[in-house]
Amino acid sequence: MKNFIRKLTPKFLLEWYRLRKKKMTRSALEAQAKENKGWTKSQLINQLEEIGIQSGDTVLVHSALSKMGFVKGGPDTVVNAILEVVGTEGNVLMPNSPNASLQLDYIHNLEVFDVKNDKSKLGVISEKFRIHPEAKRSWHPTEPVSCIGPDADYFVGEHFGEITPYNKKSPFYKVSEKKGKILMIGVTLDNAGTNLHTLEDAVDHFKFPVYYPTGFEVNIKIPNGEIKSVKTKVHNPVWSKKRKCDKLIPLFEKERVLRHVQLGNAPTLLLDAERMLKVMIKQYDQNGVTMYTPFGS
């Protein structure tokens, strides 16, 4: 229903609504700060432990800081709280794509992807994580991911040069392979369901043409300054508009993939990455379930 309403609403009204919503959120956060009602690192650590994040875990994080309420210390506090809970034996990953638009539009305007310097467009928490001195960033131009942890090279080291960013060499797939968790703070599958794409590369001959018909040559500036050229596919915007990701939530709840929790003030989803992929493959094979056909074909 929300997507239907958006399609009928003029762009200038949508933009006015977004700006108004941002202003209201900013005012609420400023009021919380003045009243000293913000969340502290110790409180976030307690919440993370209560929802089931443990020492040694592998956790892939999507986030929206504004949904958490006022956090004392800002995004650094969130990053440090997560790192402290998983400990030195755990791994934390955060996607940090420099693209906030359709992949096709982004790739048409891309001159070079600078691995070291191109900022994340996926929120301030992901950007703080990207520039953390211990973070290692993958070299994929459309869907880079950074990782901190003892297995960082395993998670991000094979992402470079892959024709699609979600295949078995990707950090997204490897989180499933390592029995990791996906923590979605203040976001849902509709705006942060990147791991849903692992299905498209995990099965033979995915039934929908979700990738644009032609690939693209892309220049990548790696951390030592060298320029390398790779080929990548991007999503077909025609099919991107057909996604109904949140419609999969009831299925994931039923199959014990997903739990509704909270971090700060933010409604949060916690997913079992391995179980998520297995359920997606099983439901695809048996019932034709995808993010494009969430109730089956």
C-alpha positions as CSV (number, residue, x, y, z in Angstrom):
1,M,0.0,0.0,0.0
2,K,2.8,2.4,0.9
3,N,4.5,1.8,-2.5
4,F,1.2,2.3,-4.3
5,I,0.7,5.7,-2.5
6,R,4.2,6.8,-3.3
7,K,3.6,6.1,-7.0
8,L,0.5,8.3,-7.0
9,T,2.1,11.2,-5.0
10,P,3.8,14.0,-6.9
11,K,7.6,14.1,-6.4
12,F,7.5,17.6,-4.9
13,L,5.1,16.4,-2.2
14,L,7.3,13.4,-1.4
15,E,10.3,15.6,-1.1
16,W,8.4,18.0,1.2
17,Y,7.3,15.1,3.3
18,R,10.9,13.7,3.6
19,L,12.3,17.1,4.6
20,R,9.5,17.7,7.1
21,K,10.1,14.2,8.6
22,K,13.9,14.9,8.9
23,K,13.3,18.2,10.6
24,M,10.9,16.6,13.1
25,T,13.4,13.8,13.8
26,R,16.2,16.3,14.3
27,S,14.1,18.3,16.7
28,A,13.3,15.3,18.7
29,L,16.9,14.2,19.0
30,E,17.9,17.7,20.0
31,A,15.3,17.7,22.8
32,Q,16.5,14.3,24.0
33,A,20.1,15.6,24.1
34,K,19.1,18.7,26.1
35,E,17.2,16.5,28.6
36,N,20.2,14.2,28.9
37,K,18.0,11.2,27.8
38,G,20.4,9.7,25.3
39,W,21.5,6.1,25.1
40,T,25.0,5.3,26.4
41,K,27.5,2.7,25.3
42,S,26.8,0.5,28.3
43,Q,23.1,0.6,27.7
44,L,23.6,-0.4,24.1
45,I,25.9,-3.2,25.1
46,N,23.3,-4.5,27.5
47,Q,20.6,-4.4,24.8
48,L,22.9,-6.2,22.3
49,E,23.6,-9.0,24.8
50,E,19.9,-9.3,25.7
51,I,18.8,-9.7,22.1
52,G,21.4,-12.5,21.6
53,I,24.6,-11.0,20.2
54,Q,27.5,-12.8,21.8
55,S,31.3,-12.9,22.1
56,G,32.7,-14.6,19.0
57,D,29.7,-13.8,16.8
58,T,29.9,-12.8,13.1
59,V,27.4,-9.9,12.6
60,L,26.5,-8.1,9.4
61,V,25.0,-4.7,10.4
62,H,22.6,-2.4,8.5
63,S,21.6,0.7,10.4
64,A,19.8,4.1,10.7
65,L,21.1,6.1,13.5
66,S,18.2,8.5,13.6
67,K,15.8,5.7,14.4
68,M,17.7,4.9,17.6
69,G,17.0,8.1,19.4
70,F,19.8,10.3,20.8
71,V,23.0,8.3,21.3
72,K,25.6,9.8,23.5
73,G,28.8,9.9,21.4
74,G,26.9,9.4,18.1
75,P,27.8,6.7,15.6
76,D,31.2,6.0,17.3
77,T,29.3,4.7,20.3
78,V,27.2,2.3,18.3
79,V,30.2,0.9,16.4
80,N,32.2,0.5,19.6
81,A,29.4,-1.1,21.5
82,I,28.9,-3.8,18.8
83,L,32.7,-4.4,18.6
84,E,32.9,-4.8,22.3
85,V,30.1,-7.3,22.5
86,V,31.5,-9.6,19.7
87,G,35.0,-9.2,21.2
88,T,38.4,-9.9,19.6
89,E,37.3,-13.3,18.3
90,G,34.1,-12.0,16.6
91,N,33.7,-10.3,13.2
92,V,31.6,-7.2,12.4
93,L,30.7,-6.4,8.8
94,M,28.9,-3.3,7.4
95,P,28.0,-2.6,3.8
96,N,29.1,0.8,2.8
97,S,28.2,1.4,-0.9
98,P,29.1,4.8,-2.3
99,N,25.8,4.6,-4.2
100,A,22.4,5.6,-2.9
101,S,20.6,5.5,-6.2
102,L,19.8,2.8,-8.7
103,Q,22.9,0.8,-9.6
104,L,22.4,1.5,-13.3
105,D,22.4,5.2,-12.8
106,Y,25.4,5.0,-10.5
107,I,27.5,2.9,-12.9
108,H,26.7,5.1,-15.9
109,N,28.2,8.1,-14.0
110,L,31.1,6.3,-12.3
111,E,34.6,7.4,-13.5
112,V,36.5,5.4,-10.8
113,F,35.6,3.7,-7.5
114,D,38.2,4.8,-4.9
115,V,38.3,2.0,-2.4
116,K,40.2,4.1,0.2
117,N,38.3,7.4,0.0
118,D,34.8,6.9,-1.5
119,K,32.4,7.5,1.4
120,S,29.5,5.3,2.4
121,K,26.0,6.4,1.4
122,L,24.4,4.0,3.7
123,G,24.3,6.1,6.9
124,V,26.7,7.6,9.4
125,I,27.2,4.4,11.3
126,S,28.5,2.6,8.2
127,E,30.7,5.6,7.4
128,K,32.3,5.6,10.9
129,F,32.9,1.9,10.6
130,R,34.4,2.3,7.1
131,I,37.1,4.7,8.4
132,H,37.8,2.7,11.5
133,P,41.6,2.0,11.5
134,E,41.0,-1.7,11.8
135,A,38.4,-2.0,9.1
136,K,39.2,-3.7,5.8
137,R,37.0,-2.8,2.8
138,S,36.2,-5.1,-0.1
139,W,37.0,-3.9,-3.6
140,H,33.7,-4.3,-5.3
141,P,32.5,-1.1,-7.0
142,T,28.7,-1.4,-6.3
143,E,28.4,-3.2,-3.0
144,P,31.7,-2.9,-1.0
145,V,31.6,-4.2,2.6
146,S,34.0,-3.5,5.5
147,C,35.0,-5.9,8.1
148,I,36.7,-5.8,11.5
149,G,37.7,-9.1,13.0
150,P,40.2,-12.0,12.8
151,D,38.5,-13.3,9.6
152,A,38.3,-10.0,7.8
153,D,40.5,-11.2,4.9
154,Y,38.2,-14.2,4.4
155,F,35.1,-12.1,4.3
156,V,36.3,-9.3,2.0
157,G,39.4,-10.6,0.2
158,E,37.6,-12.4,-2.7
159,H,35.0,-9.7,-3.5
160,F,37.3,-8.0,-6.1
161,G,36.7,-8.8,-9.7
162,E,33.5,-10.8,-9.2
163,I,30.9,-10.2,-11.9
164,T,28.1,-10.0,-9.3
165,P,28.5,-8.7,-5.8
166,Y,26.4,-11.4,-4.0
167,N,27.9,-14.7,-5.2
168,K,29.7,-17.3,-3.1
169,K,32.9,-15.2,-2.9
170,S,31.0,-12.2,-1.5
171,P,30.9,-11.1,2.1
172,F,27.1,-11.4,2.0
173,Y,27.2,-15.1,1.1
174,K,30.1,-15.8,3.5
175,V,28.2,-14.5,6.5
176,S,25.7,-17.3,5.8
177,E,28.5,-19.8,5.3
178,K,30.0,-18.8,8.7
179,K,26.6,-19.1,10.5
180,G,26.5,-15.4,11.1
181,K,23.8,-13.0,12.1
182,I,22.3,-10.0,10.3
183,L,21.4,-7.0,12.5
184,M,19.1,-4.5,10.9
185,I,18.8,-1.4,13.2
186,G,15.9,0.8,12.4
187,V,15.7,-0.6,8.8
188,T,13.8,-3.4,7.2
189,L,14.2,-5.8,4.3
190,D,12.7,-3.2,2.0
191,N,15.6,-0.8,2.4
192,A,18.4,-3.0,3.6
193,G,17.7,-6.6,2.5
194,T,20.9,-7.0,0.6
195,N,21.3,-10.7,1.6
196,L,18.1,-11.5,-0.3
197,H,20.2,-11.2,-3.4
198,T,22.4,-14.2,-2.4
199,L,19.5,-16.4,-3.6
200,E,19.8,-15.1,-7.2
201,D,23.4,-16.3,-7.4
202,A,23.1,-19.4,-5.3
203,V,20.6,-21.2,-7.6
204,D,21.2,-22.2,-11.2
205,H,19.4,-20.0,-13.8
206,F,17.4,-17.7,-11.5
207,K,14.0,-17.4,-13.2
208,F,13.8,-13.6,-13.4
209,P,16.2,-11.3,-15.4
210,V,17.2,-9.2,-12.4
211,Y,20.5,-8.1,-13.8
212,Y,20.8,-5.6,-16.6
213,P,21.5,-7.4,-20.0
214,T,25.0,-6.0,-20.4
215,G,27.9,-5.8,-18.0
216,F,30.1,-2.7,-17.4
217,E,33.8,-2.1,-17.3
218,V,34.6,-0.2,-14.2
219,N,37.9,1.4,-13.0
220,I,38.8,0.8,-9.3
221,K,41.5,2.7,-7.4
222,I,42.8,0.2,-4.9
223,P,44.4,1.4,-1.6
224,N,47.9,1.7,-3.0
225,G,46.7,4.1,-5.7
226,E,46.9,1.6,-8.6
227,I,44.0,1.7,-11.0
228,K,42.5,-1.7,-12.0
229,S,39.7,-2.4,-14.5
230,V,37.0,-5.0,-13.7
231,K,33.7,-6.0,-15.2
232,T,30.5,-6.0,-13.2
233,K,26.8,-6.5,-13.6
234,V,24.2,-4.2,-12.1
235,H,20.5,-4.7,-11.2
236,N,17.9,-4.1,-13.9
237,P,15.8,-1.2,-12.6
238,V,12.7,-2.6,-14.2
239,W,13.0,-5.6,-11.8
240,S,14.2,-3.5,-8.9
241,K,10.8,-1.8,-8.9
242,K,9.1,-5.2,-8.6
243,R,10.7,-6.1,-5.2
244,K,8.3,-6.8,-2.3
245,C,11.0,-7.6,0.3
246,D,9.1,-7.0,3.5
247,K,6.4,-9.4,2.3
248,L,8.9,-12.1,3.1
249,I,8.9,-11.2,6.8
250,P,6.0,-13.5,7.8
251,L,7.7,-16.5,6.1
252,F,11.0,-15.7,7.9
253,E,9.2,-15.4,11.2
254,K,7.5,-18.8,10.7
255,E,10.8,-20.5,9.7
256,R,12.6,-19.0,12.7
257,V,14.9,-16.9,10.5
258,L,13.9,-13.6,11.9
259,R,13.1,-12.0,15.3
260,H,11.8,-8.5,16.1
261,V,14.0,-6.9,18.8
262,Q,15.0,-3.3,19.7
263,L,18.3,-1.3,19.9
264,G,18.0,2.1,21.4
265,N,14.6,3.2,20.3
266,A,14.9,1.5,16.9
267,P,12.7,-1.4,15.9
268,T,15.4,-3.9,14.8
269,L,15.4,-7.2,13.0
270,L,17.8,-10.0,13.9
271,L,18.2,-12.7,11.3
272,D,20.0,-16.1,11.2
273,A,22.0,-15.7,8.0
274,E,22.6,-19.4,7.3
275,R,19.0,-20.3,7.9
276,M,17.8,-17.4,5.8
277,L,19.7,-18.6,2.8
278,K,18.6,-22.2,3.3
279,V,15.0,-21.2,3.6
280,M,15.2,-19.0,0.5
281,I,16.6,-21.8,-1.6
282,K,14.1,-24.3,-0.3
283,Q,11.1,-22.0,-0.8
284,Y,12.4,-21.0,-4.3
285,D,12.8,-24.6,-5.4
286,Q,9.5,-25.8,-3.9
287,N,7.2,-22.8,-4.2
288,G,8.8,-20.2,-6.5
289,V,9.2,-17.8,-3.6
290,T,11.4,-14.7,-4.2
291,M,11.4,-11.1,-3.2
292,Y,9.6,-10.5,-6.5
293,T,7.0,-13.3,-5.8
294,P,6.9,-13.4,-2.0
295,F,3.8,-15.6,-2.0
296,G,5.1,-18.0,-4.6
297,S,4.7,-18.3,-8.3
